Amino acid sequence: MLTLILSGIFLISVLGIAFILTKKMPVLVQLPQDGHHGLKKPRLVADLEKKLKAHHFRFFQQQMLLQKLLSKSRLWILKIERWIDVALHGIRKKAQELDKKKK
């Protein structure tokens, strides 16, 4: 029974979509291929859109600068950490040698 109801709903939905497509197909064919509809945006909307795009691009540039800065600082920290590790290893080795000489 449930399968019959779900099948009926599905069939009605498919028929509804097919009906809408057949009604709107002539209008869709007449639309230009490049997506331009020929209407100009109001100047206020166009200016606002330009400002938002410029702000987004500036924000993206700042993010890239921050990412580069963080990457370089991470690299320097790893180099310093490696240098400290080598120095500590050398100090421990010398301390072990001195400890062996005392015994």
C-alpha positions in Angstrom: 0.0 0.0 0.0 2.8 2.4 0.9 4.7 1.5 -2.3 1.6 2.4 -4.3 1.2 5.8 -2.6 4.9 6.6 -3.1 4.8 5.5 -6.7 1.7 7.7 -7.3 3.5 10.7 -5.8 6.6 10.1 -7.9 4.5 9.7 -11.1 2.6 13.0 -10.3 5.9 14.8 -9.6 7.5 13.6 -12.9 4.4 14.6 -14.9 4.4 18.0 -13.2 8.0 18.6 -14.1 7.4 17.5 -17.7 4.4 19.8 -17.9 6.4 22.8 -16.7 9.2 22.0 -19.1 6.9 21.8 -22.1 5.3 25.1 -21.2 8.6 26.9 -20.6 10.7 25.3 -23.4 9.9 28.1 -26.0 10.9 30.8 -23.5 14.1 28.9 -22.6 15.1 28.5 -26.3 14.8 32.2 -26.9 17.2 33.1 -24.1 20.7 34.0 -25.3 23.4 31.4 -25.0 26.0 33.7 -23.2 23.7 34.3 -20.3 23.3 38.0 -20.8 19.7 39.1 -20.6 20.1 42.6 -22.0 18.9 44.5 -18.9 21.2 46.9 -17.3 21.7 47.0 -13.6 20.9 50.2 -11.7 24.0 52.2 -11.0 23.7 51.8 -7.3 23.6 48.0 -7.6 26.5 48.0 -10.0 28.7 50.2 -7.7 27.8 48.1 -4.7 28.8 45.0 -6.6 32.1 46.4 -7.6 32.9 47.5 -4.1 32.1 44.1 -2.7 34.2 42.4 -5.3 37.1 44.7 -4.6 36.8 44.2 -0.8 36.7 40.4 -1.3 39.8 40.5 -3.5 41.6 42.7 -0.9 40.6 40.3 1.8 41.9 37.4 -0.3 45.3 39.2 -0.8 45.5 39.8 3.0 44.8 36.2 3.6 47.6 35.1 1.2 50.0 37.5 2.8 49.2 36.2 6.2 49.6 32.6 5.0 53.0 33.4 3.5 54.1 35.1 6.7 53.0 32.2 8.8 54.6 29.7 6.5 57.9 31.5 6.6 57.8 31.9 10.4 57.0 28.2 10.8 60.0 27.4 8.6 62.3 29.7 10.7 61.0 28.2 14.0 61.7 24.7 12.7 65.2 25.7 11.7 65.9 27.2 15.1 64.4 24.2 16.8 66.7 21.9 14.8 69.7 24.0 15.7 68.8 23.9 19.4 68.3 20.1 19.1 71.8 19.6 17.6 73.3 21.9 20.2 71.6 20.0 23.1 72.7 16.7 21.6 76.3 17.9 21.5 76.1 19.1 25.1 74.7 15.8 26.3 77.3 13.8 24.4 80.1 15.9 26.0 78.5 15.5 29.4 78.4 11.7 29.0 82.1 11.6 27.9 83.0 13.7 30.9 81.0 11.4 33.2 82.8 8.3 31.7 86.2 10.0 32.3 85.4 10.6 36.0 84.6 7.0 36.6 
